[in-house]
Amino acid sequence: MYISDVAVSVGLTAQALRFYERLGLVDKPQRTSGGYRVYSAKTLGQVQFIKDAERLGFSLDEVREILRLKYSGQSPCDCVREMLNQKLKGLKKQIQQMDQVRREIAVCLRASQKRARLPNTASLICLIVQNKGVRSPAPEHSR
């Protein structure tokens, strides 16, 4: 398969495929006498794995470690499981932080409905953002 065939079949650009090759994430392809890259079915599988791993949030360094384990004769599954556990913990923390920001935004919006505009001579820039007098948002129970 030529580079364009592999790229199209997995939804990448040829440039991305060459990048993976430079990083050592995929096998170096054979070349035709004209210098065109010819990829094997194995490379297609490697590229699909990389795409799947990236979709789950793996960095290219993490992908490299997984592939290193695989090609050194070890099963990478325990390593992958631990990485996924860490990613899940991180996502849960991000969701909590985002939920806190969502609550703060809702409080600011509600408070902004009750306030008049500041005159342009006021020392504060915008009460909605600076939220003077409304510091601890009450938990929302109805969503």
C-alpha positions in Angstrom: 0.0 0.0 0.0 1.2 3.5 -0.8 1.2 6.3 1.8 -2.0 7.8 0.4 -3.8 4.4 0.6 -2.8 3.9 4.3 -3.6 7.5 5.2 -7.0 7.4 3.6 -7.9 4.1 5.1 -7.2 5.3 8.7 -8.3 8.9 8.3 -4.8 10.5 8.5 -2.8 12.7 6.3 0.3 11.5 4.6 2.2 14.0 6.6 1.0 12.5 9.9 2.0 9.1 8.7 5.5 10.3 7.9 5.6 12.0 11.3 4.8 8.6 13.0 7.5 7.1 10.9 10.1 9.7 12.0 9.1 9.1 15.7 9.6 5.3 15.2 6.0 4.5 16.0 5.5 2.6 12.7 7.9 0.4 10.8 10.0 2.0 8.1 8.4 1.1 4.8 10.1 -0.4 1.9 10.7 1.9 -1.1 10.0 1.4 -4.7 12.8 2.1 -7.2 11.2 5.5 -7.6 11.5 6.2 -3.9 7.8 5.8 -3.1 6.9 4.3 0.3 5.2 1.0 0.3 3.6 0.0 3.6 2.7 -3.5 4.8 -0.5 -4.6 6.4 1.3 -4.6 9.7 1.9 -0.9 9.4 -1.8 -0.4 8.7 -2.5 -2.2 12.0 0.1 -0.1 13.9 -1.4 3.2 12.6 -4.9 2.1 13.5 -3.7 1.2 17.0 -2.1 4.7 17.3 -5.3 6.4 16.2 -7.4 4.2 18.7 -4.9 5.0 21.5 -5.0 8.7 20.8 -8.8 8.6 20.8 -8.6 7.3 24.4 -6.2 10.1 25.4 -2.9 8.4 25.1 0.0 10.7 24.2 2.5 9.6 21.5 5.1 9.0 24.3 2.7 6.6 26.0 2.0 4.9 22.6 5.7 4.5 22.2 6.0 2.8 25.6 3.1 0.5 24.8 4.7 -0.5 21.5 8.1 -0.9 23.1 6.6 -3.4 25.5 4.8 -5.2 22.8 7.8 -5.5 20.5 10.1 -6.5 23.3 7.9 -9.6 23.8 5.9 -8.4 26.8 2.2 -7.9 27.1 1.5 -4.2 27.4 -2.0 -4.8 28.8 -1.1 -4.3 32.5 0.7 -1.0 31.6 -2.3 0.1 29.5 -4.7 -0.7 32.3 -2.7 1.4 34.8 -2.4 4.3 32.3 -6.2 4.1 31.7 -6.9 4.2 35.4 -4.7 7.3 35.8 -6.5 8.9 32.8 -9.9 8.1 34.3 -8.9 9.7 37.7 -7.7 12.8 35.8 -10.9 13.0 33.8 -13.0 12.7 37.0 -11.0 15.6 38.5 -11.4 17.7 35.4 -15.2 17.1 35.4 -15.4 18.2 39.1 -13.4 21.3 38.3 -15.5 22.1 35.3 -18.7 21.5 37.3 -17.4 24.0 39.9 -16.8 26.6 37.1 -20.3 25.9 35.7 -21.8 26.6 39.1 -19.8 29.8 39.4 -20.9 30.9 35.9 -24.6 30.2 36.8 -24.2 32.3 40.0 -22.7 35.1 38.1 -25.4 35.1 35.5 -28.2 35.0 38.1 -26.5 37.8 40.1 -26.1 39.9 36.9 -29.8 39.9 36.3 -30.3 41.8 39.6 -27.6 44.4 39.1 -27.6 47.6 37.2 -24.8 48.4 34.8 -21.8 50.1 36.3 -21.1 53.6 35.1 -17.9 53.8 33.1 -16.3 55.8 35.9 -16.6 53.0 38.4 -13.3 51.5 39.8 -14.4 47.9 39.1 -14.3 46.7 35.5 -17.4 44.5 35.5 -19.4 43.3 38.6 -20.5 40.2 36.7 -17.0 38.9 36.5 -15.6 40.4 39.6 -18.8 39.1 41.4 -18.5 41.4 44.5 -20.7 40.2 47.3 -21.3 36.8 45.8 -18.4 34.5 46.6 -19.6 31.0 47.5 -22.2 29.6 45.1 -24.9 27.5 46.6 -25.1 24.0 45.2 -27.7 23.7 42.5 -30.3 21.0 43.2 -32.5 21.4 40.1 -30.9 20.9 36.7 
